[in-house]
């Protein structure tokens, strides 16, 4: 049985960097609620710009910024049907590629005894 190592599965540093940038943005741009709940700033479109910049430069700061914009969309959704509902595995959007867990199951299912 696998043992989870949260230092390899979750980044506290990422959260710290996100939080620092939210605080800086508060003073630079004003309160998130006023910017996003009002629709003055489109969080998803801005997040997409961050991903484009990351792809162009490799600067992981853009990933931190993108995560913040996703958080703002979560907090102050602009999507008309926004809601949260936990989904079962068969409803997952899925991953691009094959995970280690999927590979192991595939090998187990196709192993000749």
C-alpha positions in Angstrom: 0.0 0.0 0.0 1.2 3.4 -0.9 2.0 6.0 1.8 1.2 9.6 0.9 3.9 12.2 1.3 2.2 15.6 1.3 5.4 17.4 0.7 5.5 15.7 -2.7 1.7 16.0 -3.4 1.0 19.6 -2.3 2.9 22.9 -2.4 2.7 25.1 0.7 5.1 27.5 -1.2 2.6 27.8 -4.0 -0.1 28.8 -1.5 2.3 31.3 0.1 3.2 32.9 -3.2 -0.5 33.1 -4.2 -1.5 34.7 -0.9 1.3 37.3 -1.1 0.2 38.3 -4.6 -3.5 38.6 -3.5 -2.4 41.0 -0.7 -0.3 43.0 -3.1 -3.1 43.1 -5.6 -5.5 44.4 -3.0 -3.4 47.5 -2.6 -2.7 47.8 -6.3 -6.1 47.1 -7.8 -8.6 47.3 -5.0 -10.7 44.6 -3.3 -11.3 41.4 -5.2 -15.0 41.4 -4.5 -15.4 44.8 -6.2 -13.3 43.8 -9.2 -14.8 40.3 -9.8 -18.3 40.3 -8.4 -19.0 43.4 -10.4 -17.6 41.9 -13.6 -15.1 44.7 -14.0 -12.4 42.1 -14.4 -12.9 38.8 -16.2 -11.0 36.2 -14.1 -11.1 33.4 -16.7 -9.9 35.5 -19.6 -7.1 36.9 -17.4 -6.2 33.4 -16.3 -5.9 32.4 -19.9 -3.5 35.2 -20.5 -1.4 34.0 -17.6 -1.2 30.5 -19.1 -0.2 31.9 -22.5 2.6 33.9 -20.8 3.7 30.8 -18.9 3.8 28.8 -22.1 5.8 31.6 -23.8 8.3 32.2 -21.0 8.3 29.3 -18.6 8.0 31.8 -15.7 6.1 29.9 -13.0 4.9 33.2 -11.5 2.3 33.2 -14.2 1.0 29.8 -12.9 0.6 31.4 -9.4 -1.3 34.3 -11.0 -3.5 31.9 -13.0 -4.4 30.0 -9.9 -5.4 33.3 -8.2 -7.7 34.2 -11.1 -9.3 30.7 -10.9 -9.8 31.3 -7.2 -11.5 34.6 -7.9 -13.8 33.0 -10.4 -14.6 30.4 -7.7 -15.3 33.1 -5.1 -17.2 35.5 -7.4 -18.3 33.5 -10.4 -19.2 35.2 -13.6 -20.4 32.0 -15.3 -24.2 32.1 -15.3 -24.6 28.5 -14.2 -21.7 28.4 -11.7 -22.2 25.9 -8.9 -20.2 23.3 -7.0 -21.1 19.7 -7.1 -18.7 16.9 -6.2 -18.6 14.5 -9.2 -17.9 10.8 -9.4 -14.8 9.5 -11.3 -16.9 8.7 -14.4 -17.9 12.4 -14.6 -14.3 13.7 -14.4 -13.0 16.0 -17.1 -10.1 13.5 -17.3 -6.4 14.0 -17.6 -4.3 14.4 -20.7 -1.9 11.5 -20.7 -1.8 8.3 -18.5 -1.2 8.4 -14.8 1.1 6.0 -13.0 -1.9 4.5 -11.2 -3.6 3.9 -14.6 -0.4 2.3 -16.0 -0.1 0.0 -13.0 -3.8 -1.1 -13.3 -3.3 -1.7 -17.1 -0.2 -3.8 -16.5 -2.0 -5.8 -13.8 -5.0 -6.4 -16.0 -2.8 -7.5 -18.9 -0.2 -9.5 -17.0 0.1 -13.1 -18.2 0.3 -15.5 -15.2 
